[in-house]
Every structure is written in structure tokens, then in C-alpha cells.
Amino acid sequence: MDYRNLQIETEGHLALLTIERPKKLNALNKETIAELHRAFAILEEDRNIRIIILTGSGEKAFVAGADISEFASYSVEEGAQLATEGQQLLFNFVENLSTPVIAAVNGFALGGGLELAMSCHFRVASENARMGLPEVSLGVIPGYGGTQRLPQLIGKGRAMEMIMTGGMIDAATALRYGLINHVVEQHELMEFCRNLALKIANNSPVAISYAIKAVNAGFKNNVLGFSTEIESFGACFGTEDFKEGTTAFLEKRKAQFTGTR
Ligand code: COA
């Protein structure tokens, strides 16, 4: 599969997905969003891939936002359509992907860039990373889920302040807020994420996919998190991975998961 704005490398069970628009600081135009959708969908189908790391090319930016040049002249209808399509194709899609996705935030994560990082299952940042939702400085609000996911992650007051000021926070502040899980030196970022990925890839892919579903359910107003957790928990008991995991524990050996449902 050929992509104009992405690069995909695989190493064992890990897929490394890099957004490649360095001259535009990896800003998300429609084409990149469509390519990301396609890449995530293909990786999710690939039973050999158990973990995905998403990052931006170059040393300066993860993603510097939605591509402003593309939407600057949009009408009300076109604006609403942009947000609807983007959320469906990419942001909600990644959040609900059954394969876990780590955002390796290697620089600026602004606007749609921070929204994309927040759609991933968790985030690790390098020391030079800067995060913010500057949309109100452009006369618009975050439209790719930022008004929902930022308060979920850091609390309403802090989110309100970040959204209203449109300012950027540094990696240390993002760590304190709980927006990211770890800060590491820039040259260590990918190795650090790879090590986390290896730990995740050792566990049951089926159980992880159910855990993602159950955790996400708690953040959806129209879905009961606890019921979804019970349903997903029960479903695990019918999987080969569950049998292997519990048997291996009892036999005092390392489980060999196959990802079979
Ligand atoms: N959309 C489109 N192009 C973007 C972009 C975006 N969100 N962010 C950066 N770019 C482009 C710049 O226009 C510039 O292109 P050019 O060389 O053709 O002029 C190139 O990327 C490099 O950016 P530049 O602004 O020169 O880098 P900088 O180091 O001076 O500043 C930022 C870096 C991230 C602070 C600055 O680019 C910025 O504020 N970007 C917009 C952030 C934003 O508002 N995002 C939310 C969008 S909803």
C-alpha cells in the first residue's frame, strides 16, 4: 500500500506509523486523515500487529494541527462536515481501535495534533514537546474531539483554561496534568515507547481489545461503562487467549498468546 503522507514500519508485533509532512510540521490535511484511516484499518486487521506507535516525522513536530490552509475559506456546512468526517475517520476511529495505539509526541502537538494524541490510548512525550489547543486564536473551537477528551484527561478547569487561552504547555506541565504518562529525552523517545510496546505485545491481544472497549465505555454518555465491562469480561472467558493465559499461569510458564477470539 502506497501512502503520500505516511510511513509504516513493522518490527515483530509492533507497527510504527509516522506522519510525513515535515515541511508543514505534519499538519493534517484531508488526504493525510484519509491515509491514516486506511493505515489504522489495515493494521487493525493484521493479526500479527499487536501494538502501534504513532509519531511525527522530523524533530520539531508531532502534528502542528489541522491544515489551516485547507479550511480557511469553509462555510458553516463545510466546517461541520470537516469535523464530522474527521471524527469518524480518524479520531473516534483510533480511540475505538481494538489494537492499542501509543502516541509518541516528539514535538509540537497543537490543535488537531493534540486531539490526535488524545485519541490514542496513551501518550509519551519528549522534553521538547509543546501541547495546546490554539483554535480559539483562529476563531474556531477544537472540532476533532478536543473539547471532550481534554477535560476527560486533565479535568474541566485546566481544560477550560487551555482552550480559552489557546496557549501551549510544556512536557513537564503536561505530565503533571496527566495529559501524558512519561517525559523522556528526545533521543530516547522511540526506544522508550518500543519497550512499553514490547510489554503490551506480551499480553493477550483479545483481552487488551476488550479492556479498551470497557475503559472507553465509561467515557461515553450513552453507554454504561460498568455493564460494558461486565459484558466484555464475560466474553474473555470464551477466548483461546484466556484459556492459554490462565493455563500458563497455573503451569508456571510464560503464556503464548495467539490473539484468537
Ligand atoms: N496548517 C497548515 N500549515 C501549517 C500548520 C498548520 N496547522 N502549522 C504549521 N504549518 C506550516 C507553516 O505555514 C509553514 O509553512 P511555509 O514554510 O510554507 O510557510 C511551515 O509549516 C513551518 O511552520 P512555521 O510557522 O514557519 O514554524 P515556526 O517554528 O515558526 O512555528 C508553530 C511553529 C507550530 C508555532 C506554528 O507553525 C503554528 O503556530 N502553527 C499553527 C498551529 C495551530 O494553530 N494549529 C491549530 C490549527 S486548528
Residues whose N, C-alpha, C, O or C-beta is under 5 A from the ligand:
A	BS01	COA	K23 K24 L25 A27 A64 G65 A66 D67 I68 S69 F108 L110 G111 G112 P134 E135
